[in-house]
Amino acid sequence: MNRVVVIGNGPVGQTAALLLARWGVATVVLDQRPVRDRVGSKAICQQRDVLDVWDAVDAGARIAAEGVTWTTARTFHRGAELFSHTFVDAGRSPFPPFVNISQSRIEEILDECIGAQPLIEVRWGRRVTSLLQDADGVVLACDDGTQVQASFVVACTGARCDELRAQLGISFDGHSFDDRFLICDIRADLPEWATERHFHFDPAWNPGRQVLLHPCPDSTFRIDWQLPSDYDLDVDENSGALHRRIRAVIGDRPYEVLWKSVYRFQSRCVDRMRVGRVLLAGDAAHLVSPFGARGLNSGVADAENAAWKIAFVVQGWAPVDLLESYHHERHAAARENLEITTATMDFLTPRSAAQVAHRHHVLSRAGHDPAARALVDSGRLAEPFWYVDSPLTTPSPARPFIGRPPRGTVPPAGPGILVPDAPVLVRGDEGSGTRIHARRFRQLAREGLLLLVAPGADAAAAKAATQGAEAPVRVLELAAIDQTGALGAALDARPGDVWMVRPDAHVAAVLEHPTSAIIQTALHRALATTDREEDDHGVLPTVR
């Protein structure tokens, strides 16, 4: 049974199913809802590298085209602008840094992609009530009395899956924040705000707290107010206070409320993201505050990481041990997101006298002191996690990881880092001859394992290292595909380099003048095929 079950048909589950199908793996998607519910904006801010993931399933360009592009984030304190930040790209990505588009619309686009994919079957109205797994597979029981068999399961059930987490024997530790947050999606004519994100600390119209304004498609805007824990939306509406809140932000202009909601968010993370043949992804595995747009964006990264690894195991290209690296990599990513968003919340809602004093000191200086601006924390926006400490990554002494870079930038390309993008030219067979195709480097990277050979390196040794490999491995020479020099410059490729890139476009190794044996060793490491003792988590437990 090589079929995979995805539990949850939200954007994380949809992405996992589409990526599995891209690798030729059949998928059944189970969702307890009777039909798709299209409500409100929900997650709206989609990061460039996530658009790139969706591009692999023919959705990225559509999502980017329909969404609102913004490259500038402005930050205010008590009505005065403190600073603005413009995002840059290392390479030549076709996608903007961030695109605002509602989660509901993304789900519709991904539904269309799934409808065109015969390897995916969606079953609505199926709530999974139990899981039973052993060394051969997983049996899932649903509340309608049916059972589904699978080789592996990706649980993308969202935050409210305590029963499933309990069955798997994993914890979901963390805490909730007291303050409430009011979201309003409005339609209004506000051309001056159409391409910028605005964050307001302590504005006169929400004293002591924050307001966030995001542009969305079709002249719509999302406004988030931070409010006290006893806030009551019904009281606000009946008294006219909601109307006054909106007027205070947009002025005396016509508007229409499209959707509104009040929520309280949590910061939580499971202790395990892999239990045997079950992988947890998205909100089922981790919850973070919304400041920084790290929820859905990190969930899509979970889906991509899980999909290529499950596919490689199912297709017989890698051992089941490869799946343990899913937990190692994505749990580390979740912990970093918790660390970053917790620091943001400590700044937004200080919980001690020292934090209050620090916030006041930083905001009062930030208008005139550039050094203080770096300390203003309205949310470090979503960015890829870098797998520099992954068991799949071969470190390079010549390219050490220098730590988290300044806000809005990426580290230099190297082991564990998501490769920069650039245009490339690739020869492809067509009929009786060959034709040159204009592609993007990340598109090539996501077709399997890739060995990129810089001038001065031994291309024959790279090709010899791939002989007999079961996994799809491609060898390309940098000089042949990088006609503009943009890729070499973005990589800072050096003579004699061989770059090994994983199917999720992260660098597995940068090897200097390697022999065939050295390349083979790095390949084995990238696929977890090196000999090692089985750890406790390699055992496939029975789960009831």
C-alpha positions as CSV (number, residue, x, y, z in Angstrom):
1,M,0.0,0.0,0.0
2,N,1.9,3.0,-1.3
3,R,-1.0,5.5,-0.9
4,V,-0.6,8.4,1.5
5,V,-3.4,9.9,3.6
6,V,-3.5,13.6,4.3
7,I,-5.8,14.6,7.1
8,G,-7.1,18.1,6.7
9,N,-7.9,19.9,3.4
10,G,-6.7,23.3,4.3
11,P,-3.8,25.0,2.4
12,V,-1.2,22.9,4.2
13,G,-2.9,19.6,3.5
14,Q,-3.7,20.7,-0.1
15,T,0.0,21.6,-0.6
16,A,1.2,18.3,0.8
17,A,-1.2,16.3,-1.5
18,L,-0.2,18.2,-4.6
19,L,3.5,17.9,-3.9
20,L,3.1,14.1,-3.3
21,A,1.2,13.8,-6.5
22,R,4.0,15.6,-8.3
23,W,6.3,12.8,-7.2
24,G,3.9,10.2,-8.4
25,V,2.4,9.3,-5.1
26,A,-1.4,8.7,-4.8
27,T,-3.1,10.6,-1.9
28,V,-6.4,10.5,-0.2
29,V,-7.3,13.7,1.6
30,L,-9.8,13.4,4.5
31,D,-11.6,16.4,6.0
32,Q,-14.3,16.3,8.7
33,R,-16.1,19.3,7.2
34,P,-19.0,18.5,4.8
35,V,-17.8,21.2,2.3
36,R,-15.2,23.9,1.9
37,D,-16.1,26.9,4.2
38,R,-15.0,30.2,2.6
39,V,-15.0,32.7,5.5
40,G,-13.0,35.8,5.8
41,S,-9.4,36.6,5.1
42,K,-7.8,34.4,7.7
43,A,-4.1,34.0,6.8
44,I,-3.4,36.7,4.2
45,C,0.4,37.4,3.9
46,Q,2.2,34.9,1.7
47,Q,6.0,35.0,1.6
48,R,8.0,34.8,-1.6
49,D,9.5,31.4,-1.0
50,V,6.1,29.9,-0.3
51,L,4.9,31.3,-3.6
52,D,7.8,29.4,-5.1
53,V,6.6,26.2,-3.5
54,W,3.2,26.7,-4.9
55,D,4.7,27.4,-8.3
56,A,5.9,23.8,-8.3
57,V,2.2,22.7,-8.4
58,D,1.2,25.4,-11.0
59,A,-0.4,27.7,-8.4
60,G,2.3,30.2,-7.4
61,A,2.0,32.5,-10.4
62,R,-1.8,32.7,-10.1
63,I,-1.7,33.5,-6.4
64,A,0.9,36.2,-6.9
65,A,-1.0,37.7,-9.8
66,E,-4.3,37.9,-7.9
67,G,-2.7,39.1,-4.7
68,V,-1.6,42.6,-3.7
69,T,2.1,43.1,-3.9
70,W,3.8,45.1,-1.2
71,T,7.5,45.7,-0.6
72,T,7.4,48.3,2.1
73,A,6.5,48.1,5.8
74,R,5.9,51.3,7.7
75,T,6.0,51.6,11.4
76,F,4.4,54.4,13.5
77,H,4.4,55.4,17.1
78,R,1.6,57.7,18.4
79,G,0.9,58.8,14.8
80,A,4.5,59.6,13.8
81,E,6.3,57.4,11.4
82,L,9.4,55.9,13.0
83,F,10.9,54.2,9.9
84,S,10.1,52.1,6.9
85,H,11.7,48.9,5.5
86,T,11.9,47.8,1.9
87,F,12.6,44.1,1.2
88,V,15.3,42.9,-1.2
89,D,16.0,39.7,-3.1
90,A,19.3,37.8,-3.2
91,G,19.0,36.6,-6.8
92,R,16.3,37.2,-9.4
93,S,13.1,35.8,-8.1
94,P,10.0,36.3,-10.2
95,F,7.9,36.7,-7.0
96,P,7.6,39.8,-4.8
97,P,8.7,39.6,-1.1
98,F,5.1,39.3,0.1
99,V,1.7,39.0,-1.5
100,N,-1.5,39.6,0.4
101,I,-4.4,37.4,-0.6
102,S,-7.0,35.6,1.5
103,Q,-6.5,32.1,2.6
104,S,-10.0,31.3,1.3
105,R,-8.9,32.3,-2.3
106,I,-5.7,30.3,-2.0
107,E,-7.8,27.3,-1.1
108,E,-10.0,27.8,-4.2
109,I,-6.9,28.0,-6.4
110,L,-5.4,24.9,-4.9
111,D,-8.7,23.1,-5.2
112,E,-8.6,23.7,-8.9
113,C,-5.1,22.3,-9.1
114,I,-6.3,19.2,-7.1
115,G,-9.2,18.8,-9.5
116,A,-6.8,18.4,-12.4
117,Q,-4.7,15.8,-10.5
118,P,-5.9,12.2,-10.9
119,L,-3.6,10.9,-8.1
120,I,-5.5,12.9,-5.4
121,E,-8.9,11.9,-4.0
122,V,-10.7,14.2,-1.6
123,R,-13.3,12.8,0.8
124,W,-15.3,15.5,2.7
125,G,-17.3,14.6,5.8
126,R,-14.7,12.1,7.1
127,R,-13.5,12.7,10.7
128,V,-10.7,10.4,11.7
129,T,-11.5,8.8,15.0
130,S,-8.5,6.4,15.4
131,L,-5.1,5.5,13.9
132,L,-3.5,2.0,14.1
133,Q,0.0,1.7,12.7
134,D,2.7,-0.9,12.5
135,A,5.8,-1.6,10.4
136,D,3.7,-2.1,7.2
137,G,1.3,0.9,7.2
138,V,-1.5,2.8,8.9
139,V,-5.2,2.1,9.2
140,L,-7.4,5.1,9.8
141,A,-11.0,4.7,11.1
142,C,-13.5,7.4,10.3
143,D,-16.7,8.4,12.0
144,D,-18.9,7.2,9.1
145,G,-17.7,3.6,9.8
146,T,-15.2,3.5,6.9
147,Q,-11.5,2.6,7.1
148,V,-8.6,3.9,5.0
149,Q,-5.3,2.2,4.6
150,A,-2.1,4.1,4.0
151,S,1.6,3.7,3.9
152,F,2.1,7.1,5.7
153,V,-0.1,9.9,7.1
154,V,0.4,13.7,7.0
155,A,-1.8,15.3,9.7
156,C,-2.7,18.8,8.7
157,T,-5.8,19.0,10.9
158,G,-5.3,22.5,12.3
159,A,-5.0,23.5,15.9
160,R,-8.1,21.6,17.2
161,C,-6.9,18.0,17.1
162,D,-6.3,17.3,20.7
163,E,-7.7,13.8,20.3
164,L,-5.3,12.9,17.5
165,R,-2.3,14.3,19.4
166,A,-3.4,12.3,22.4
167,Q,-3.6,9.1,20.4
168,L,-0.1,9.7,19.1
169,G,1.1,10.3,22.6
170,I,2.6,13.7,22.0
171,S,2.3,16.9,24.0
172,F,1.3,20.4,22.8
173,D,2.8,22.6,25.4
174,G,2.7,26.4,25.4
175,H,0.4,29.2,26.6
176,S,-2.4,31.6,25.5
177,F,-2.3,35.3,25.5
178,D,-4.9,37.3,27.3
179,D,-5.5,40.1,24.9
180,R,-8.1,39.8,22.2
181,F,-7.6,40.7,18.5
182,L,-10.4,42.1,16.4
183,I,-10.1,41.6,12.6
184,C,-12.2,43.5,10.1
185,D,-12.0,43.0,6.4
186,I,-13.4,46.2,4.8
187,R,-13.8,47.5,1.2
188,A,-12.9,51.1,0.8
189,D,-11.2,53.5,-1.6
190,L,-7.7,54.0,0.0
191,P,-5.2,54.3,-2.9
192,E,-2.5,55.7,-0.7
193,W,-2.4,52.5,1.3
194,A,-2.8,50.1,-1.5
195,T,0.8,48.7,-1.6
196,E,2.1,49.2,2.0
197,R,1.7,47.5,5.3
198,H,1.3,49.9,8.3
199,F,1.9,49.0,11.9
200,H,0.8,51.5,14.6
201,F,2.1,51.4,18.2
202,D,-0.1,53.2,20.6
203,P,-2.1,55.3,18.2
204,A,-4.6,57.9,19.6
205,W,-7.4,55.7,18.4
206,N,-6.2,52.6,20.2
207,P,-4.2,53.9,23.2
208,G,-1.8,51.6,24.8
209,R,-2.1,48.9,22.2
210,Q,-1.5,48.2,18.5
211,V,-3.2,48.4,15.1
212,L,-2.1,46.7,11.9
213,L,-3.3,47.6,8.4
214,H,-2.8,45.3,5.4
215,P,-3.9,45.9,1.8
216,C,-5.8,43.1,0.1
217,P,-7.1,42.5,-3.5
218,D,-10.2,44.3,-4.9
219,S,-9.8,47.5,-2.8
220,T,-10.2,45.6,0.5
221,F,-8.1,46.1,3.6
222,R,-7.7,44.1,6.7
223,I,-7.4,46.0,10.0
224,D,-6.3,44.2,13.2
225,W,-6.8,45.9,16.6
226,Q,-5.2,44.6,19.8
227,L,-7.9,44.9,22.5
228,P,-8.4,44.1,26.2
229,S,-9.2,40.5,27.3
230,D,-12.8,41.5,28.1
231,Y,-13.6,43.0,24.6
232,D,-17.1,42.2,23.3
233,L,-17.7,42.6,19.6
234,D,-21.5,42.5,20.0
235,V,-21.3,45.4,22.4
236,D,-19.1,47.3,20.0
237,E,-21.5,46.8,17.1
238,N,-24.6,47.7,19.0
239,S,-23.1,50.9,20.5
240,G,-21.6,52.1,17.2
241,A,-18.1,51.8,18.6
242,L,-17.0,49.5,15.8
243,H,-18.0,52.1,13.3
244,R,-16.0,54.7,15.2
245,R,-13.0,52.4,15.4
246,I,-13.0,52.0,11.6
247,R,-13.5,55.7,11.0
248,A,-10.6,56.5,13.3
249,V,-8.3,54.5,11.0
250,I,-9.6,55.4,7.5
251,G,-11.2,58.8,8.0
252,D,-14.5,60.0,6.7
253,R,-14.8,57.7,3.7
254,P,-17.4,55.2,2.5
255,Y,-16.6,51.6,3.5
256,E,-18.2,48.2,3.7
257,V,-17.5,45.5,6.3
258,L,-17.0,42.2,4.6
259,W,-16.0,40.1,7.5
260,K,-15.2,40.5,11.2
261,S,-13.9,38.2,13.9
262,V,-12.4,38.2,17.3
263,Y,-9.7,35.8,18.3
264,R,-7.1,35.1,21.1
265,F,-4.0,33.4,19.9
266,Q,-1.6,30.8,21.4
267,S,2.0,29.9,21.3
268,R,2.4,26.1,21.4
269,C,4.5,23.3,19.9
270,V,4.3,19.5,19.9
271,D,7.2,17.6,21.3
272,R,7.3,15.3,18.3
273,M,6.4,16.1,14.7
274,R,7.0,12.5,13.6
275,V,5.5,9.5,15.3
276,G,6.3,6.4,13.3
277,R,4.5,6.7,10.0
278,V,2.6,9.8,11.0
279,L,4.0,13.3,10.4
280,L,2.3,16.4,11.9
281,A,2.3,19.7,9.9
282,G,1.0,23.3,10.2
283,D,-1.2,24.3,13.1
284,A,-1.6,20.7,14.2
285,A,2.1,20.9,15.2
286,H,2.7,24.5,16.1
287,L,0.8,27.7,16.9
288,V,2.4,31.2,16.9
289,S,1.2,34.7,17.2
290,P,0.1,36.3,13.8
291,F,2.7,39.1,14.0
292,G,5.3,38.1,11.3
293,A,3.0,35.9,9.2
294,R,4.8,32.7,10.3
295,G,1.7,30.5,10.6
296,L,0.6,29.4,7.1
297,N,4.0,30.2,5.6
298,S,5.7,27.7,8.0
299,G,3.0,25.2,7.5
300,V,3.6,25.2,3.7
301,A,7.3,24.6,4.4
302,D,6.3,21.7,6.6
303,A,4.3,20.3,3.7
304,E,7.1,20.5,1.2
305,N,9.6,19.0,3.6
306,A,7.2,16.1,4.4
307,A,6.2,15.5,0.8
308,W,9.6,15.0,-0.8
309,K,10.8,12.7,2.0
310,I,7.7,10.6,2.1
311,A,7.8,10.3,-1.7
312,F,11.4,9.3,-1.7
313,V,10.6,6.6,0.9
314,V,7.5,5.4,-1.0
315,Q,9.3,5.2,-4.3
316,G,12.2,3.2,-2.8
317,W,14.7,6.0,-3.3
318,A,15.5,6.4,0.4
319,P,15.1,4.5,3.7
320,V,12.4,5.2,6.2
321,D,15.1,6.8,8.4
322,L,14.9,9.8,6.2
323,L,11.6,10.7,7.8
324,E,13.2,11.3,11.2
325,S,15.0,14.3,9.6
326,Y,11.5,15.8,9.1
327,H,11.1,16.1,12.9
328,H,14.6,17.3,13.3
329,E,14.3,20.1,10.7
330,R,10.8,21.2,11.1
331,H,10.7,21.0,14.9
332,A,13.7,23.3,15.0
333,A,11.9,25.6,12.6
334,A,8.9,25.7,14.8
335,R,11.0,26.4,17.9
336,E,12.7,29.3,16.2
337,N,9.3,30.7,15.1
338,L,8.1,30.4,18.7
339,E,11.3,32.2,20.0
340,I,10.9,35.0,17.4
341,T,7.1,35.5,17.9
342,T,7.4,35.3,21.7
343,A,10.0,38.1,21.6
344,T,7.5,40.1,19.5
345,M,4.7,39.6,22.0
346,D,7.0,40.6,24.9
347,F,7.5,43.9,23.1
348,L,3.8,44.3,22.1
349,T,2.3,43.3,25.4
350,P,5.1,43.6,28.0
351,R,4.4,41.5,31.1
352,S,6.9,43.0,33.5
353,A,8.0,46.4,34.6
354,A,11.4,45.9,32.9
355,Q,9.7,45.0,29.6
356,V,7.4,48.0,29.9
357,A,10.4,50.3,30.5
358,H,12.4,48.7,27.6
359,R,9.5,49.2,25.2
360,H,9.0,52.8,26.2
361,H,12.7,53.6,25.9
362,V,13.0,52.0,22.5
363,L,9.9,53.6,21.0
364,S,10.8,57.1,22.3
365,R,14.3,56.9,20.7
366,A,13.4,55.1,17.5
367,G,12.2,58.3,15.7
368,H,15.7,59.9,15.8
369,D,18.1,57.1,16.7
370,P,18.8,54.5,14.0
371,A,20.3,52.1,16.5
372,A,17.0,52.0,18.4
373,R,15.0,51.2,15.2
374,A,16.5,47.7,15.1
375,L,15.1,47.0,18.5
376,V,11.5,47.9,17.6
377,D,9.7,44.6,17.3
378,S,6.4,44.6,15.4
379,G,7.0,41.1,14.1
380,R,10.0,39.7,12.2
381,L,8.3,38.7,9.0
382,A,8.3,35.1,7.7
383,E,11.5,33.8,6.2
384,P,12.7,30.3,5.4
385,F,14.3,28.2,8.1
386,W,17.9,27.2,7.4
387,Y,18.8,23.6,7.9
388,V,22.4,24.2,8.8
389,D,22.3,21.7,11.7
390,S,20.3,19.1,9.9
391,P,21.7,15.5,9.8
392,L,21.2,15.7,6.1
393,T,23.5,18.7,5.7
394,T,27.2,18.4,5.0
395,P,28.9,21.4,6.6
396,S,31.6,23.4,4.8
397,P,34.4,25.1,6.7
398,A,34.8,27.5,3.8
399,R,31.1,28.6,4.1
400,P,30.2,28.7,7.8
401,F,26.7,29.8,8.9
402,I,27.1,33.3,10.3
403,G,23.8,33.3,12.3
404,R,20.5,35.0,11.8
405,P,21.0,37.9,9.4
406,P,19.5,41.4,9.8
407,R,15.7,41.7,9.5
408,G,14.5,41.3,5.9
409,T,17.7,39.8,4.5
410,V,19.0,36.2,3.9
411,P,22.3,34.7,4.8
412,P,24.9,34.0,2.1
413,A,24.3,30.8,0.1
414,G,25.8,27.7,1.7
415,P,25.0,24.4,3.3
416,G,21.5,24.3,4.8
417,I,20.4,27.6,3.1
418,L,17.5,27.8,0.6
419,V,19.2,28.5,-2.8
420,P,18.8,31.9,-4.4
421,D,16.9,31.9,-7.6
422,A,18.1,33.1,-11.0
423,P,17.3,32.5,-14.7
424,V,19.0,29.6,-16.4
425,L,19.1,27.9,-19.8
426,V,18.8,24.1,-20.0
427,R,19.0,21.7,-22.9
428,G,16.0,19.4,-23.2
429,D,15.1,16.7,-25.7
430,E,12.3,17.6,-28.1
431,G,11.6,15.2,-31.0
432,S,14.7,14.3,-32.9
433,G,16.8,17.2,-31.7
434,T,17.4,19.3,-28.6
435,R,16.1,22.7,-27.6
436,I,17.2,25.3,-25.1
437,H,14.7,26.1,-22.5
438,A,14.6,29.2,-20.3
439,R,13.9,28.1,-16.7
440,R,14.5,29.2,-13.2
441,F,17.1,27.5,-11.0
442,R,14.7,26.7,-8.2
443,Q,12.5,24.9,-10.8
444,L,15.4,22.6,-11.7
445,A,16.3,22.1,-8.0
446,R,12.8,20.8,-7.2
447,E,13.0,18.1,-9.8
448,G,15.2,15.8,-7.6
449,L,18.7,16.0,-6.2
450,L,20.9,18.3,-8.2
451,L,24.7,18.5,-8.5
452,L,25.8,21.8,-9.8
453,V,29.4,21.7,-11.0
454,A,31.3,25.0,-11.1
455,P,34.2,25.6,-13.5
456,G,37.4,23.9,-12.2
457,A,35.5,21.0,-10.6
458,D,35.6,17.5,-11.9
459,A,32.3,17.0,-13.7
460,A,33.2,13.4,-14.5
461,A,33.6,12.6,-10.8
462,A,30.2,14.1,-10.1
463,K,28.6,12.0,-12.8
464,A,30.4,8.9,-11.6
465,A,29.1,9.5,-8.1
466,T,25.5,9.2,-9.3
467,Q,26.0,5.9,-11.1
468,G,23.7,3.4,-9.6
469,A,21.7,5.9,-7.5
470,E,18.1,5.0,-7.2
471,A,16.9,8.5,-6.4
472,P,16.6,11.0,-9.3
473,V,19.9,12.9,-9.4
474,R,20.9,15.3,-12.1
475,V,24.4,16.7,-12.9
476,L,24.6,20.2,-14.5
477,E,27.5,22.4,-15.2
478,L,27.2,26.0,-13.9
479,A,28.9,27.5,-17.0
480,A,26.4,25.7,-19.3
481,I,23.2,26.9,-17.6
482,D,24.3,30.3,-16.2
483,Q,24.5,32.4,-19.3
484,T,24.0,35.7,-17.5
485,G,26.2,35.0,-14.6
486,A,23.3,35.8,-12.2
487,L,23.3,32.4,-10.6
488,G,27.0,32.2,-10.0
489,A,27.0,35.6,-8.5
490,A,24.0,34.8,-6.2
491,L,25.7,31.7,-5.0
492,D,29.2,33.2,-4.8
493,A,30.3,30.1,-6.6
494,R,34.0,29.5,-6.5
495,P,36.2,27.5,-8.9
496,G,36.2,23.8,-8.0
497,D,32.8,23.9,-6.2
498,V,30.2,21.2,-6.5
499,W,26.9,22.3,-5.0
500,M,24.4,19.6,-4.0
501,V,20.8,20.8,-3.8
502,R,17.9,18.9,-2.2
503,P,14.4,18.5,-3.8
504,D,13.1,21.3,-1.6
505,A,15.8,23.7,-3.0
506,H,17.9,23.8,0.1
507,V,21.6,23.3,-0.2
508,A,22.8,19.9,1.1
509,A,26.5,20.4,0.6
510,V,29.1,22.7,-1.0
511,L,32.1,20.6,-1.8
512,E,35.5,22.0,-2.8
513,H,37.3,20.0,-5.6
514,P,35.6,16.8,-4.4
515,T,36.4,13.3,-5.5
516,S,33.6,10.9,-6.6
517,A,33.8,9.2,-3.2
518,I,33.3,12.5,-1.3
519,I,30.3,13.4,-3.4
520,Q,28.8,9.9,-2.8
521,T,29.3,10.4,0.9
522,A,27.4,13.7,0.8
523,L,24.7,12.1,-1.3
524,H,24.2,9.3,1.2
525,R,24.0,11.8,4.0
526,A,21.4,13.9,2.2
527,L,19.2,10.8,1.8
528,A,19.9,9.3,5.3
529,T,21.3,6.2,3.7
530,T,24.5,6.2,5.8
531,D,24.8,3.4,8.3
532,R,23.9,4.3,11.8
533,E,22.2,2.7,14.8
534,E,18.4,2.9,14.9
535,D,17.2,5.5,17.5
536,D,14.2,5.2,19.6
537,H,12.0,7.2,17.2
538,G,12.8,4.8,14.4
539,V,10.5,2.2,16.0
540,L,7.0,2.3,14.6
541,P,4.7,2.2,17.6
542,T,1.1,0.8,17.6
543,V,-1.2,3.8,18.1
544,R,-4.8,3.3,19.1
